[in-house]
Amino acid sequence: MTKKRALITGITGQDGAYLAQLLLEKGYDVFGVVRRSSHAGIFDHRLKWLGIASDVEIFDGNLTDLSSLLRIVEDTKPDEVYNLAAQSFVAASWQQPLLTGQVTGLGAAAMLESIRTRQPQARFYQASTSEMFGLIQEPVQSETTPFYPRSPYGVAKLYAHWMTVNYRESFGLHASSGILFNHESPLRGTEFVTRKVTDGVARIKLGLAKELRLGNIDVRRDWGHAKDYVRAMWLMMQQEKPDDYVIATGRTTTVRDMCAIAFEHVGLVADDYITIDPALFRPAEVEVLLGNPEKAKRVLGWSAEIPLETMIREMVDADLARLRVTV
């Protein structure tokens, strides 16, 4: 039996690494697209952390360079393409709105065009985001909730999302979008609030820091574990009909309560260490996000399995282990 071939953009990110691990476990040949970086020695640290760096084949490419994507698609001839690459840090999108649009928005269109012209039978997954809902138009967001993005990142992702729909309807591509709500793990970058919290808690516990500086800790998010969410991506690619799905836990929690879980895990009280810094507030905040995963449960047979509390404790433990090595 011929092994399936998967191409992942953003393979060195949190989702890309977990997805690569899942696909390798399922017997795929896995290829990744990585942009040229001066950090040659550490770019694949997440793949190394999972012990799979030597099991995937990496290609130099960039979502802003169509020629590189065409070459990679021709060379790998993938059965499935997962577009996870993006400028994905929401706060940075206000400082770099044009770059965010080029990579996160137009980059997805370039990937779609590469598939259309070189490998039209391939199945395509687009990493959409709950940030597209932004100023929420319904208290619980589903596939039919109107979008109202509140950041350049959300706007760029919305363009990519609708281009995926357009290529599906215009050219018959098997192109699906996963509207993923917040999902975290020990592989999350330290610029994101969950990892900022767990890393900060670990540093305070080890005596390396005395406070944790945060912005608006009363915003609410629907948080799940990245390992659960990449499983949903794969399930979308196995469906006969392409479609769009909200992937969420159906539970919303404040940053404040998430902090309490992390500090309690190491025997500390969050209020003793948190400092609110107005400079960390967003120019336009998304106050609440809460997803309805009913369609994913009904069609894909998917549901989140790892609770928020378990995920946060896992992240704190991983950060404690990392920091103890460097102390």
C-alpha positions in Angstrom: 0.0 0.0 0.0 1.4 3.4 -1.0 2.1 5.7 1.9 0.2 9.0 2.0 2.2 12.2 1.6 1.5 15.3 3.6 3.0 18.8 3.2 2.8 21.1 6.2 3.6 24.8 6.1 4.5 26.1 9.5 5.8 22.7 10.5 8.2 24.1 13.1 5.3 25.8 15.0 3.2 24.4 17.7 0.5 23.0 15.5 2.8 21.9 12.8 5.0 19.9 15.1 2.1 18.1 16.8 0.4 17.5 13.4 3.7 16.1 12.0 3.9 13.7 15.0 0.3 12.6 14.4 0.8 12.0 10.7 4.0 10.1 11.2 2.2 7.8 13.7 -0.4 7.2 11.0 2.3 6.1 8.5 2.5 9.3 6.4 5.6 10.6 4.6 5.8 14.1 6.1 7.3 17.2 4.4 7.6 20.7 5.8 8.0 24.2 4.4 10.4 26.4 6.5 11.3 30.0 5.6 15.0 30.9 5.5 16.1 32.1 9.0 19.2 33.2 10.7 18.3 30.9 13.6 19.6 27.8 11.8 20.4 25.9 15.0 17.1 26.3 16.8 14.4 26.6 14.1 13.3 23.0 14.5 13.4 22.9 18.3 9.8 21.8 18.6 10.3 18.9 16.3 13.4 17.9 18.3 11.4 18.2 21.6 8.9 15.7 20.2 11.8 13.5 18.9 10.7 13.6 15.2 13.1 16.1 13.7 14.9 13.4 11.7 11.6 11.8 10.5 10.4 14.8 8.4 11.9 16.3 5.3 12.3 20.0 5.3 12.1 22.3 2.2 13.2 25.9 2.1 10.3 28.1 1.0 8.1 31.1 1.8 4.4 31.8 1.5 5.3 35.2 0.0 7.3 33.5 -2.8 4.9 31.6 -5.2 7.8 30.1 -7.2 9.1 28.3 -4.1 5.7 26.9 -3.3 5.2 25.7 -6.9 8.6 23.9 -6.7 7.9 22.3 -3.4 4.4 21.1 -4.5 6.0 19.6 -7.6 8.8 17.9 -5.7 6.6 16.4 -2.9 3.4 15.6 -4.8 1.4 15.7 -1.6 -2.0 14.0 -1.0 -2.8 16.5 1.8 -1.5 20.0 2.3 -1.9 21.7 5.7 -1.4 25.5 5.6 -0.5 26.4 9.2 2.1 29.1 8.5 1.3 32.6 9.3 2.3 35.7 11.2 0.2 34.4 14.0 0.9 36.7 17.0 -2.1 39.0 17.2 -0.4 41.8 19.1 2.4 42.0 16.5 -0.1 42.4 13.7 -0.8 46.1 14.6 3.0 46.8 14.4 3.4 44.7 11.1 0.0 44.9 9.4 1.4 44.7 5.8 3.6 41.7 6.6 0.7 40.1 8.3 -1.5 40.6 5.3 1.2 39.3 2.9 2.0 36.1 4.9 -1.2 35.3 6.6 -3.6 36.4 3.9 -2.0 36.4 0.5 0.3 33.5 1.5 -2.7 31.2 1.8 -3.9 32.3 -1.7 -0.4 31.5 -3.1 -0.6 28.0 -1.5 -4.0 27.4 -3.0 -2.8 28.6 -6.4 0.2 26.2 -6.2 -2.1 23.3 -5.5 -4.6 24.3 -8.2 -1.9 24.5 -10.9 0.4 21.6 -9.8 -1.5 19.1 -7.6 -5.3 19.8 -8.0 -6.2 16.4 -6.5 -4.5 17.2 -3.2 -6.7 18.0 -0.2 -6.1 21.3 1.4 -6.5 22.5 5.0 -6.5 26.2 5.9 -5.9 27.2 9.5 -8.6 29.7 10.1 -9.1 31.2 13.6 -11.7 32.4 16.1 -10.1 35.8 15.9 -12.2 36.2 12.7 -15.3 36.5 15.0 -13.7 39.4 16.9 -16.5 41.7 18.0 -18.8 38.8 18.5 -22.2 39.0 16.8 -23.6 36.0 18.7 -22.8 34.9 22.3 -21.7 31.4 21.1 -19.9 31.3 17.7 -20.6 28.6 15.1 -19.9 28.2 11.4 -22.9 30.5 10.6 -21.9 33.4 13.0 -21.1 36.6 11.1 -17.4 37.6 11.2 -16.2 40.9 12.6 -12.4 40.8 13.0 -10.7 43.2 15.4 -7.0 43.0 14.4 -5.0 43.0 11.2 -4.3 39.3 12.0 -8.0 38.6 12.1 -8.6 40.5 8.9 -5.8 38.7 7.1 -7.1 35.3 8.3 -10.6 36.2 7.1 -9.2 36.8 3.6 -7.5 33.4 3.7 -10.6 31.8 4.9 -12.8 33.2 2.1 -10.2 32.4 -0.5 -10.3 28.8 0.6 -14.1 28.8 0.2 -13.7 30.5 -3.2 -11.2 27.9 -4.5 -13.4 25.1 -3.3 -16.4 26.5 -5.1 -14.6 27.9 -8.2 -12.2 25.1 -9.0 -13.6 22.1 -7.1 -10.6 21.8 -4.8 -11.0 19.6 -1.7 -10.3 22.7 0.5 -11.5 22.9 4.1 -11.0 25.4 6.9 -10.8 24.7 10.6 -12.0 27.7 12.6 -9.9 26.9 15.6 -10.4 28.6 18.9 -7.4 29.1 21.2 -5.3 26.0 21.6 -2.2 25.8 23.6 0.5 23.3 24.8 4.1 23.2 26.1 5.1 24.0 22.6 3.4 27.3 22.5 5.6 30.4 22.0 6.4 32.5 25.1 4.8 35.6 23.4 1.3 34.0 23.8 -0.5 34.7 27.0 -0.9 31.1 28.2 2.8 30.3 27.8 3.7 33.7 29.2 1.8 32.8 32.3 3.1 29.2 32.7 6.7 30.3 32.0 6.3 33.3 34.5 4.8 31.0 37.1 7.8 28.6 36.7 10.3 31.5 37.0 8.6 32.8 40.1 8.5 29.3 41.7 12.3 28.9 41.0 13.1 32.3 42.3 14.1 33.7 38.9 11.3 36.4 38.9 9.2 38.2 41.4 6.2 39.3 39.3 4.1 38.4 36.2 3.2 41.4 34.1 0.0 41.0 32.1 -2.6 43.2 30.3 -6.3 42.6 30.4 -6.8 39.5 32.5 -10.6 39.6 32.4 -11.0 38.7 28.7 -12.5 35.2 28.2 -11.2 32.6 25.8 -12.2 29.1 24.8 -9.0 27.2 25.4 -8.1 23.7 24.2 -5.0 21.5 23.7 -3.2 21.6 20.4 -2.9 17.8 20.3 -6.7 17.6 20.3 -7.0 20.3 17.6 -4.5 18.8 15.1 -6.5 15.6 15.3 -9.5 17.6 14.1 -7.4 18.9 11.1 -6.6 15.4 10.0 -10.2 14.3 10.4 -11.4 17.1 8.0 -9.0 15.8 5.4 -10.5 12.3 5.6 -14.0 13.5 4.7 -15.4 12.9 1.2 -16.8 16.4 1.1 -14.7 19.5 2.0 -16.3 21.9 4.5 -15.6 24.4 7.3 -15.7 23.5 11.0 -15.5 25.3 14.3 -13.1 23.5 16.6 -13.6 24.5 20.2 -14.2 23.1 23.7 -17.5 24.9 24.3 -16.1 26.3 27.6 -14.8 29.8 28.2 -12.4 30.9 30.9 -10.9 34.3 31.9 -7.1 34.8 31.8 -7.4 35.6 35.5 -8.8 32.1 36.3 -6.3 30.5 34.0 -3.5 32.2 36.0 -5.1 30.9 39.2 -4.8 27.3 38.0 -1.2 27.8 37.0 -0.1 29.4 40.3 -2.1 26.9 42.4 -0.3 24.1 40.7 3.0 25.2 42.3 1.5 26.2 45.7 1.3 30.0 45.1 -1.5 32.5 45.0 -1.9 34.4 41.7 -2.9 37.8 43.2 0.4 38.0 45.1 2.4 38.1 41.9 0.4 39.6 39.0 1.0 43.2 37.9 -1.4 44.7 35.4 0.5 46.7 32.8 -1.7 49.0 30.6 0.9 49.0 27.9 0.0 45.3 27.3 -3.6 46.0 26.4 -4.6 45.6 22.8 -5.7 48.6 20.7 -9.0 46.8 20.0 -9.8 44.0 22.4 -11.8 40.8 21.7 -13.5 40.4 25.1 -15.1 37.0 24.8 -14.8 34.0 22.5 -16.8 30.8 22.9 -17.2 28.2 20.2 -19.9 25.7 19.4 -18.2 22.5 18.2 -21.5 20.6 17.5 -20.9 20.3 13.8 -17.4 18.8 14.3 -18.8 16.3 16.8 -21.7 15.4 14.5 -19.8 15.1 11.2 -16.2 14.4 12.2 -16.8 12.5 15.5 -14.4 14.9 17.1 -14.5 16.4 20.6 -11.9 17.9 22.9 -10.4 15.4 25.3 -7.8 17.3 27.4 -9.3 19.6 30.0 -7.9 23.2 30.5 -6.7 22.3 34.0 -4.7 19.4 32.7 -3.2 21.4 29.9 -2.1 24.3 32.1 -0.5 22.0 34.6 1.4 20.2 31.8 2.6 23.5 30.5 3.8 24.6 34.0 5.6 21.3 34.5 7.3 21.6 31.1 8.5 25.2 31.8 9.8 24.1 35.3 11.8 21.3 33.6 13.2 23.6 30.9 14.2 26.3 33.4 15.8 23.8 35.9 18.2 22.8 33.1 19.4 26.4 32.6 19.6 27.4 36.3 
